């Protein structure tokens, strides 16, 4: 693979100056992205990305990149989010590596045509569904999980045989710059590109006409992306943030009133935070920071204007630090209940029973996930079956989003489409229906042609009736 061309001295100086100012270096503008898109399209049309051997080589290269540069990713995420090494390795690097290894082990099976049941008219034919790549796809990552939300969808795009342009979040500058540097060193330089684009440029880039757009981020940004994609009928996958309700009932502890349950819950959370981060989470190496001042200020304002601080509440603007905070006496009309909480703030509301819980959840927009903590299987089953969300998890808050075998995605206001494992492959594939027709059965199927005769219609109806009785469904020739 050829290495990317070196920037001119003047451009290098500009990129160095941007880096010193804390901005992403070599920002990619829509015009430059258009050139990259053309290069990727040429590569795709030449079927460079389609062969199984090429897909496997690129997937294995993703694994090598994650293994050989673990320390670099840990450092970048530490700079961007103060993210502990443990969390980076477990929730970012291992997750992306597992996706790639899972795709390597299953790729041949996924690529095989899927044969479907034939009917009387197609007895001698071959009926199957073929998975074909979509083309050049655009993957937009979010700052919350800046590595996995770029690389996990990329794994699916590679496995499905596509070319891709990846746009990491501009909020996580160091991680975005690292991906911009590493990806060309490991992946094919014609098929795969990383751009450093601002949020305000994304809609213009989407309008360049990709074959699919995968976006993760806020609802407001997702709406703009979807509107831009609609102009060219580009399909989208949206994984959007929002309110994710978590129900905790008395069966987790003892049979007491709702208010008493809240008191016990808050006390338990306080003890848990002490055990996790010590008496001052600000001094803990295991606790992160807000990604930038804009999101810090927004979260701080929501905190100060809602409910009552029961745990935490301390903020330090210079460090973009917000302590892990629990709010009580929160009402539905409070600002924190009207907007996404992009920080370590947990608002607690009380309900009297499961009926109120189900009604409350169903009154809101559909969530990316609904959580239930209970030892009562009937409570869990009822909330799972009577509410709608992208995913559901009981007695845990993250495992359902980390499993390769479980599709992950939103529904309604929390997004559309899904990814992880086989679902990622399907997201970036077109399932093409194929019928390889034999002419040896034309002696029967000629009945469907004009001139239309009552006798022919009677014969077709008779054949359909026979098949309906024998196979339980009607087969029309």
C-alpha angles and dihedrals in degrees: 000000000000119000119243116265117266115250120249117265092254092050090046090054091049091050091049091051091050091050092053090052089053096252127128111272123238095014111209116228126202092258091055090045090055089058091050090049090053091051091050091048092052089050092048094048088052086057090238093144099040105076117098092230091055093049092050092048092052093047091050089049090056089054092049092049092053093046098044095045102038091123092051092053091047090051094047094049090044089056095044102040106005082244114177117243091241093057093044093052096043104037100031115022103030091043093053092043092050090052091052094046091047090052092048091052095047104032098102091051092048092050094053117104113254112230117216133203116282128218134213093279094050100040093123096037134089114242117187148141116239122201110221128178118257097223126242114005132193119222119194116191130204129229095237092073102008099174104039095041089058101037102038093058088041090057089056092047092050093046090052091052101253135138115233145199114205126203114191118201114280088218092070095056099171094047092047092049091048092053089046089056101040105041095065089051093056109025132056109284095217099046102039130045136170118211129192103218132164121240090249091057097052097085091052090049092049089054089063085084117250125183092241137000122211111193132179121183143074125344092244092055091042091056091053091048092049092049092050091047091049091063089070098027090248112166116235140201112206125192104183135185122234143124113328108192119217118196119204116184137191091259088076088067127355135331102267137132121289093253091051090050089054091051092050091045093052091049091049091049090050092052091046093052090049090053093047102042109010127236092313114037088189088072095046119107088208097064124082136212137235113276097236143350095262093060091038092055093044093051093044091052092050089050094050095046098049136071123313127304109245097166130018119342097159117136134187113191096193090061096034084237125160116175118232099274136195119198124200132183087046119161129202090249095056115114092242089061092051099054141042114276105223095180146051096294122121118193114202123205126180127230128182101223147348091276090062090045094054092045092049094049093046091050091061130069113280110277130226087235139001119209129200128188110195142121090216110095091197091058091049093047093048096051091044093052099038099048132058125222141142090260139350132218133180125205094357136067107208117017095090089060094049102051116105092208096054120078112233125202146104138270129211110341092003093063144267135268127022143237143194125100116342090358090063090052091050093046091059095040135080111224101218118197111223129189115186100199126210119206093212093091096050090106087076104031092054085085090081095063128093141293085070111220128188089229092059092047090051091051092050092048090049092051090049091051091052093050092046091056095045100040104021097243137077120255116198115196 
